[in-house]
Amino acid sequence: MFQQIDSLNSQHSYIEKQLDSLEAASQPRKDELDRLGELKKIISIEEKEIDKLIQGSKKLKEKALELQNNIENGGGE
């Protein structure tokens, strides 16, 4: 009976140590968090640039459609 208790206590201690190790390993390091912050900034800048390009593309498509309509209508109204 006492051997079982000792064995269970040993297992409990071992599992607690494993848990501590796993918890420490699961926490992101400061350099990883810093890199994530940098990447978020880069992504934000790139998304803004993409939005500008999309808006520019829309304007070009509208201008092309307007020119096409003018050509089809013989340049006049």
Residue pairs with C-beta under 8 A, 6 or more apart in sequence:
28 36
